[in-house]
Every structure is written in structure tokens, then in C-alpha cells.
Amino acid sequence: MNIKLRATLSGHQNPIFCVEKGYYPHTFFTGGNDKGVVEWDIEKNGFKRILCAVTSSVYALKLIPGTAILTIALREGKLLFVDVQEQKLVASLQLGNRAIFALSYIRQKNELLAVGEEGRLYVINLATYKRIYDVELSQTTVRSIAVDADETKIALGDKDGWVYLLASEDFHVIERMKLHSLPTTSLAFLQNKLLSGGRDAQLIISDVNQLSNNFSFVPHLFTVYGIYPHPFEPFFATVSRDKSLKFWSNADFALLKNMSRDKMQDGHHLSVNAGIWSEDGQYFFSVSDDKLVKIWELQ
């Protein structure tokens, strides 16, 4: 595997918490503890524009597939829906009074899923931007969410280390299990497996039909903040509070590449909080407490 740093982008004044692919192929978005959501240009390796102002920290971004609508999740419990083409706010929705930490999407139902500090799952109809369902899953923060490839199952992870498996049809809980000794901080479906990362620095692999610790390993020194399968190649990325991002084989979970400051001068020098692959899988974008955005290019 050959991946190299293409660019380091500065401009954020505070830690960056989330990153999302762009509506235009050569763009992507970032948000964090600043007063706006930023759009970047890959071709220019630089700043494109401030998409919109925000009134509190941005913890999650989700571009609704097949549309120009970017969903922005705020610390104050609000969702903003911004038309990227028109650069205008089309709707806003107050879900609660506490932070929304993660977003996902069910294409077949055109529904947005949101989870956060209140321990609830919120379901939003994207035709009307109205909340159509909301249920308490946990008495503590739910920090991560993932939907499987055929959109039949939803996984959620909470601050007590529990992982919940739900049916997307009616959102009933199929199963729940305490997999981590500390908060569950990241989730991803990979073929017929569910990968969960935690503040216990563990990456646990479960069967999607039955939650259990089938196999686990320690990919990082500290919290695993994100797990990102490549769109079509047989590997995935992880990012961590230990300042590194790493790339792993889907087949045997062997380490393919370690992009840390110890290994290379170009790595992040504080916690790596999030990452995402570009639509074409050529680039991986990472964001950090060091206020920097890095574009990694797959050769």
C-alpha cells in the first residue's frame, strides 16, 4: 500500500472535530470548535470558502447522498440543513438541548439518523425535515452510529461501552452487549462484520448477526475515534487520540501503514479526531486537535 501526504491545510483557529466529503468531486468540508463550516478545494490544496456560520461547536457533518444538502450537527442539540449549491439554510431542527455527536443515513427510506449526549436515537424525514421518531436507547451519551451496506441494521455505541444492534425497518433493538470497558467511540460495518473501537484502545470484531468479541486487537495507544472502510479496496483506516492514523487489511487485520509523527515528520501532532475517504477513494482526509487538515493521496 502506497499512500503519501498531498497537503496540510491550515485556517481553523480551534480543534477540528469532523470532516465530510464534498458535493463537488474536488471538495470536502470540515467543522469543529470554530464559528463556521469550511469548504476546501483538493485541486488547489487550499481553502475554498466558509460555507456557513454556526452558533456552537460542530460535532458531525453528513452530506445527503444524491443531493446538495449538508447536515450540520451542533453542540446545542440543533441540526442545520444547508444547500451547498445555493449556499443557503433550507431548514433547522432543534432535537434537544445537548450535543449531537453522530449522523447516518438510510437511503431507501430517505431518513437521517442522529445520536448524541441525551442517549436518544432521532429519525428525521428528509422530505419534510421533521422528526418522525425518537427513542431513548441509553441513559448516557451515544457517540457513534453506523448503518450496514444493505441498510437492514443500525449499530450504536454508548459511553458505558455498550453496542446496540437495531433493525432499520422499525428501530427495535435486536441485541445489545457491553463490548468495551470504556466508551464505544467508533463503529463500522465491514462485509459481514461489525467493527467497534473504544476509549479502551481496543478494536473489537463481531459477527453482524450476533454481537460478541469474536476477535480483538489494540490498533492504537489511546481512544479509537474513527474506523473508515475504503469505498472499494480491501483495507480500512483508523484514527486515534494517539495522534496517528493507520491503514489495515480487511482480510487479516494486518497493519499496512502507520502515519504517525513517530514514523514521519508530516503526521498530526495532536489527537486525530476524524477522517473520511473521498468518493473515488483516491484521498483520505484527516482532522485533528492541532487545527490542521491533512490530505493523504493513495498512489
N, C-alpha and C positions, 0 to 999 in steps of 0.2 A: 504494500500500500504506500503510495507516494502522495503526501499532502504537504503543502507549504503555505506560509503566511503570505497573503497577497497584499494586505494593507492593515494598518492600525488607524482608526478614526477617532479623533478627539472632538469635543464640543460639549458633551454633557458636563454639567457642573457638580453633579452628585452621583452616587451609585446608580447603576442601571440594573433593573430587575427582570426585564422581559424583552424578547425580540420576536418578530413575526415576518414571514415572507411578504413581499410587496404585491400590489395589484399589477404593476408593470413588471415584466420579467427581470429587469436590471435593477430593481429597487427592493428595499426592506425597511421595516420600522423598528424603533426601539422606544422604550419608556422606562421611567424609574422615578427617582426622588426629585425630579425637575418639574418645571411649570408647563411642559409641553411634550407632545409625542413627536419624535423626529423621523423624517424620511431620508434615507441615504441612497446614493447612486453608486452601483458597483462599477459601472464603466468609467466613471470619473474618480472612483475611490475616494468619495467625499460626500459632504453634506448636500442634500437637495433642498429641503425646506422643513419648517416647523409645520406639521400637518394641522395641529390644533392646540389650543391652550387647555390645561386641566387645573382643577381646583385642589387636588390632593395627589399623593403618590400613585403611580400606575403599576399594578402588580401583574397584569396579564393583558395580552393582545390577541385577537383572533380575527383574521380576515375570513369572511364567509365565502367559501368556495363558489366560483361562478358568478360572483357579484363584486361590486366595488366598495362594499360595506366593511369597514374595520370596526370591530367591537373593542372597547377600551374599558378595563375593569379597574375601579378606583378603591383606594383605602377607605373612603367614606361610604362604601356599600352601594355605589352607583355604577350603572353601565351607560356608556356613551356609544351611540351608533353613528359613525361618520362616513359620509360618501367621499371616497378618496378622489374620484374624478372631479366632482363638483367642489370639493373641499368645504363641505358644509355638514352641520349636525342635522341628522334626519330624525333622531329620537334619543331620549334619555329615560332611564328607568331606575328608580330607587328600589333596591331589593331588600335592604335592611340598613342598619346603622354601622355595621362593621365591615372590615375589608373583604373584598372578593379576590381570591388568590389564584383561581384557575378556571379556564374556559375550555369547552369542547363543543362538537357539532355533530348532529345526526342528519346527514344529507337526505335520507329517504323521507324523513318527517319534517325537514326544514326547521329544526329546533336547536336552539342554543342551550347548552348546559353550563351552569355556573355554580361554583362551590367556594366556601370561604370560612371566615372566622366564626360564623354563627352555627357551623356544623350542619347546614341545610343544603339540599340539592334544589336548585331553582331551574325550572324549564321555561324557556321563552319561545313563543311562536314568532318566527322572523317575518311572517307576512304582516303581522299587526304590531310587533314589538311589545306584546303584552305577556305578562307572566301567566302561564296556564297551569302550572303545577309547582308545588313546593312542599318538601317533606324534610323533617329533621332525621338525619341519619346518625349523628354523633353528638354527644354532649360537649365535644371540644372541636377545635378547628379542623376542617377538612382542607388539606393543602394541595392535593393532586387529583387529577382525573384523566382517564383515557377511555376511548371507545375502540372496540376491535374492528378489524377490516370489514367484516360483513355486517357491522352495525347491529348486532344482536345483544352484545354485552357491554356493560359500562363498569369500569373499575374506579374506586375512590380510595384514598388513603388518608387517615387522620393522625392527629398529634399524639395519640396514645400507641401508635404502631399498628393499628388495625387496618386491614384491607377489606373492602366491601365489593362484592360482585353483584350487579343488578341486571335485570332484564330490561332492555331498552324499550320493549313494547309497552310495558305499563309501570316500569321503575320499581317493581317489587324486588326485595333483597333475596337473591338466590342463595348466597352464602356470605359469611363474614368470618375472618380469622385474624388473630393477632400474630403477625409475621415478624414485626420488628420490635426490638426492645426500647427503641426511642421513636420519635415521629417518622411516619412514612412521608417522604418528601418528593418522590417521583414515581411515575408509573408509565409503562408502555407495553402494548401487545406486540408480540413478535411471533409470527406464524401461529402455532397452537400453544404458545407460552405467554404467561404474564410475567413481566419483569418489574420488580419493585425495588426502589432504592430508599435508604433511610438515613437519619441522623446518626445511626449506629455504624455508618460506613459500610453496611452490607448491601450487596445486590442479590436479591432472592429470586429464584426462578420457580414459578408454579405452573401446573397444568391449568389451562383456562377452564376446564370442566370441574376441577377440584382444587381449591386453594390449599397449598401445603408447601413446606420448604423442601422441594424436590432436590434442589442444589443451590448452594450459595457461595459467594466469594467476596473478598474485600477489594473493590476496584480502586478505592481512594483512601487517603488517611483520615478524611473527615466526611461530613454530610455529602450524599449524592443528590445534587439539586436537579438533575435532568438526565433522561435517557431518550436518545433520538435515533430510531432506526433509519437507515438510508432509504430513500424512496424506492430503489430497486437493486442496489448492490448488497452482497451478503455480509454487511457489517453494520454496527451501530456506534454512536458516540455517547459518552457520559461527561458530565461537567460537575465540578465539586468545589466545596469551600476550601479544599486544599490547594487552590489556585491553578489546578490543571484541568485540561480536557484530554480524554483518551478515546481511542478507537479500538473496537473489539470485534472478533469474528462471531457471526451468528451461529456457526456450526459447533464450535467447541469453546467459545468464550475466551479464546486466546487473545492476549494483548497484541495489537497490530502497530499501534503508535501512541507515544506518550508526549503530548505537547505541554510540558510544564517548564517553568523558568529554570528548574534544575537542569533540564535536558537541552534547552535552547533559550537564547537571550531574548527571543521575541515573545515569550509567554506572558500571560497576565501576572501581575504581582500582588493581587488580592483575590478574594473569593470569586470564582466564575459562577454566576447566578443562573444563567440560562443559555440556550443555544438553539439553532434550528438549521435544517438543510434548505437550500434554495429548491424551487420546484423541479429544476432539471438535475438536481443532485450534484452539481459541479462545485458548489460553495457551501461551506459551513460558517455560520455567523455566531460569534460568542460575545457575551456581555458580562461586565464584572463590576465589583465594588471599586475597582481602580478608575472608574469613569470612562473606560475605553471600550470601543467596539473593535473586534478583530474579524477580518475576512480571511478564511482559510480556503485555499483552492486545491481541489483534487486533480492530480495530474493524470 
